[in-house]
Amino acid sequence: METMNYIPSVHSRENLAALLRKAGAAKLLLIGEYGTLTPLTLINEIKTQFKGRVFLELIAANKNRDLITSYVLSAASAGFDGVVIASGNFSASGPMARPVYDLDPSQMLSMISALKKEGLLPASFTIAARSAVGNGAIAARARYLLAHGAEYLAVSEQPGDEFKDKTMRIESL
Amino acid sequence: MIVTRKKAPQTIQELAERYKKLIIVGCSECAAVCQTGGSEQVKEMATLLGNGREILATISIESPCDKRISARDFRRLEKELEGADALVALTCGSGVQAIAEVTGKKVIAALDTDFLGMVERLGRFYERCSHCGHCILNDTAEICPVTLCPRGLRNGPCENIHGTRCDVNNDRDCVWHTIYERLSSRGEAERFAAYHEPPDWSTCRSPREEIWERK
């Protein structure tokens, strides 16, 4: 099972440089969107300083479908090696903003898989989806995601045996 | 039922400050059940605003949001309407606007309109439908995730579910867990995998209208 070293937020270029030093010889980085700097503007610096693969954590929160399309195409074009689809934290900027959830992760997966099938994303561009770990509804949804275009589940806990071969483990950097 | 909440008395007094002759209008349907616009609340409003102003009439309309009923009931108050500077509506937002359209008068909205509510008993109102226009209840064991999930997700739980709990309302189970349990108990767990397309906002943007064609 591959490990993703997770950087949930980047707030400055100095902050990024320090995080990349910390990443050291890691093979796979997952860059989140919770910082004040969007990962799309940072990929060149990341690729210069980090030799492994870099995935974007593409969250549904506070984007409509037009913006999600733009983000994923921009991510692939800028050099990200894949995305991890997630619903995202609820109103990360505080309780006053109106939360936007135009698409849910399954709908994002459907849209991004279609872009890949149409050739608008490189064949090597990996599509993963964040998942909780558990039984019942959680396992049923995980099965759905894998059956409908997710190449991997990205989880932050030990996955069950059923999903082990199709799981990437998220670990905070 | 439309659930409403009273605005603060001071807010109403400020809104009514420049009007000397008022008519107070209540709703004997939804707002009466919410105890925000019934006959008692109409009397309270008349008392609140009566000091230094003239209350020309008070009226409780069965469904003030229905322009036919409002127009019929206001016919009985033609003289008072003529003399009124403004009306104070203890109704939902639809009621306020219907009254303004029917009377042509300034209408002060005395309530805030909250949601379409399921009534358990008096004082226990619960939002169960967001009137999104794309109902998926037939796949979700008659539980609406668009309303009951804080993110409004139409396709299963998100990654933030903690065991069975919602990460936002962590005193409650995730609605998708509840849906899964109910579907499974009925032997319909396969419905959980049904895919629900995102709503087509080109057909449901505001303001929505329904106009029947004449046959």
Chai-1 contact restraints between the chains, C-beta under 6 A:
chainA,res_idxA,chainB,res_idxB,connection_type,confidence,min_distance_angstrom,max_distance_angstrom,comment,restraint_id
A,A86,B,E159,contact,1.0,0.0,6.0,A-B,restraint_1
A,S87,B,R151,contact,1.0,0.0,6.0,A-B,restraint_2
A,S87,B,C158,contact,1.0,0.0,6.0,A-B,restraint_3
A,F90,B,V168,contact,1.0,0.0,6.0,A-B,restraint_4
A,Y101,B,R151,contact,1.0,0.0,6.0,A-B,restraint_5
A,Y101,B,G152,contact,1.0,0.0,6.0,A-B,restraint_6
A,L103,B,P198,contact,1.0,0.0,6.0,A-B,restraint_7
A,D104,B,L153,contact,1.0,0.0,6.0,A-B,restraint_8
A,D104,B,R154,contact,1.0,0.0,6.0,A-B,restraint_9
A,D104,B,N155,contact,1.0,0.0,6.0,A-B,restraint_10
A,S106,B,N155,contact,1.0,0.0,6.0,A-B,restraint_11
A,Q107,B,P198,contact,1.0,0.0,6.0,A-B,restraint_12
A,R130,B,E159,contact,1.0,0.0,6.0,A-B,restraint_13
A,S131,B,E159,contact,1.0,0.0,6.0,A-B,restraint_14
A,A132,B,E159,contact,1.0,0.0,6.0,A-B,restraint_15
A,A132,B,I161,contact,1.0,0.0,6.0,A-B,restraint_16
A,G136,B,Y180,contact,1.0,0.0,6.0,A-B,restraint_17
A,A137,B,P157,contact,1.0,0.0,6.0,A-B,restraint_18
A,A137,B,W176,contact,1.0,0.0,6.0,A-B,restraint_19
A,A137,B,H177,contact,1.0,0.0,6.0,A-B,restraint_20
A,A137,B,Y180,contact,1.0,0.0,6.0,A-B,restraint_21
A,A140,B,F192,contact,1.0,0.0,6.0,A-B,restraint_22
A,R141,B,G156,contact,1.0,0.0,6.0,A-B,restraint_23
A,R141,B,P157,contact,1.0,0.0,6.0,A-B,restraint_24
A,Y144,B,A193,contact,1.0,0.0,6.0,A-B,restraint_25
